Amino acid sequence: MIADDDGTRDGEPWGFDTWAVRGGQVRTAEQEHSEPIFATSSFAFASAAEAAARFAGDEPGNIYSRFTNPTVRTFEQRLARLEGGTHAVATASGMAAILATCLGLLKSGDHVVASRSIFGSTVQLFNKILAPFGIATTFVDMGDYGAWERAIGPATRLLFLETPTNPLTTVADIPRLAALARDKGVLLAVDNCFCTPVLQRPLELGAHLVIHSATKYLDGQGRCIGGAVVFPDAHLWEPVYGVLRTAGPSMSPFNAWVFLKGLETLSVRMAAHCERALTVARWLEARPGVRRVFYPGLASHPQHELARHQQSGYGGIVAFEVAGGQEAAWRVVDATRMLSITANLGDTRTTITHPATTTHSRLTAEERVRAGIGDGLLRVAVGLEDPADITADLARGLD
Ligand SMILES: Cc1ncc(COP(=O)(O)O)c(C=O)c1O
């Protein structure tokens, strides 16, 4: 393999956008311009001695694609640097990233404090999968910083949150929670799926690790399932990589290649998502029949100032509450002709979701009320279509 470039401009590291396009690429002797897909399950050794040395860890190099694969490694290195980290593991899904993190860093008897406003499957993972193995989780209201502190006990190892949250786009003060984590000697993990490193870099704000569902904006075109965990150094990476290597929820080379293509355009796509989402949010705010709009870029958003300082953009997710409950909300969904009625987000195509009966339907009615997920709430993941077409599609049901 021949290194494409050393990743510097006259000794200074490449800028973010250059790294997003070129970072981590290695060229084979074929001198291919674009990254190849190493669609191979294993790698051949030149000799028995080389095989033994690779397995013993005495010599670097590929062994087997569950352990490592050049296309996957390029994705890991590119994403790690974009997040301001040094190491990453790429996983089969966003949920596999969270599972590998927990299996690698926690043991029976450990305790987790998590925000109540996290993805439904993450709640299930903590409550249904990890709890029987002796890892207990306490859920707290994300914005109640006193509650985070009170929930931390001698067995606590990890604080876990998403910001902005899904679907209400509530923003957490990452430096404040990072300071608490350091003070208490626990780890802070941030799911950065909504912002991506283009808009927010949790490691630079003090978090210990960053989680991604690459399925969302990192892909950006709704094609592949994947995930990643990014670390500031090798220390935390090692046990999580160990889970991948042994238990195997690894990313496929083809998916890594798709995500590499996604990273190349991530900056320009995120800027376009932000611009269109703000247009849609402002349009909704002026609309009769819309009770409330949730978008961090609006001055009316409770954490608008925090988001302005912590993020370099407000993202592509807009939630809004219509008068008339579920019936009215479903009317808006069913009247759309262009928007995709689907739970995915982060796509070039705008998607619309009724959280109470889909993504959050596994919560009890009481849990939904507590999480602020009303029956009239809708989530729109604003894509890259002409905003006039998006608002026209929403107007059908609102009229
Ligand atoms: C914030 C967040 N984290 C994690 C996940 C899980 O990712 P995946 O579906 O890739 O497993 C999702 C999925 O929607 C998500 O929205």
The ligand as an SDF file (V2000), in Angstrom:
LIG
                    3D

 16 16  0  0  0  0  0  0  0  0999 V2000
  -29.9090    9.1620   17.6070 C   0  0  0  0  0  0  0  0  0  0  0  0
  -29.8200    7.7400   17.1310 C   0  0  0  0  0  0  0  0  0  0  0  0
  -28.8720    6.9460   17.6440 N   0  0  0  0  0  0  0  0  0  0  0  0
  -28.7550    5.6610   17.2590 C   0  0  0  0  0  0  0  0  0  0  0  0
  -29.6060    5.1180   16.3290 C   0  0  0  0  0  0  0  0  0  0  0  0
  -29.4540    3.6820   15.9470 C   0  0  0  0  0  0  0  0  0  0  0  0
  -28.8140    3.5910   14.7190 O   0  0  0  0  0  0  0  0  0  0  0  0
  -29.0210    2.3530   13.7080 P   0  0  0  0  0  0  0  0  0  0  0  0
  -30.4180    2.4030   13.2260 O   0  0  0  0  0  0  0  0  0  0  0  0
  -27.9870    2.6400   12.6460 O   0  0  0  0  0  0  0  0  0  0  0  0
  -28.7200    1.1230   14.4610 O   0  0  0  0  0  0  0  0  0  0  0  0
  -30.5940    5.9120   15.7630 C   0  0  0  0  0  0  0  0  0  0  0  0
  -31.5010    5.3380   14.7480 C   0  0  0  0  0  0  0  0  0  0  0  0
  -32.4490    5.9240   14.3330 O   0  0  0  0  0  0  0  0  0  0  0  0
  -30.7080    7.2690   16.1820 C   0  0  0  0  0  0  0  0  0  0  0  0
  -31.6650    8.0640   15.6850 O   0  0  0  0  0  0  0  0  0  0  0  0
  1  2  1  0
  2  3  1  0
  2 15  2  0
  3  4  2  0
  4  5  1  0
  5  6  1  0
  5 12  2  0
  6  7  1  0
  7  8  1  0
  8  9  2  0
  8 10  1  0
  8 11  1  0
 12 13  1  0
 12 15  1  0
 13 14  2  0
 15 16  1  0
M  END
$$$$
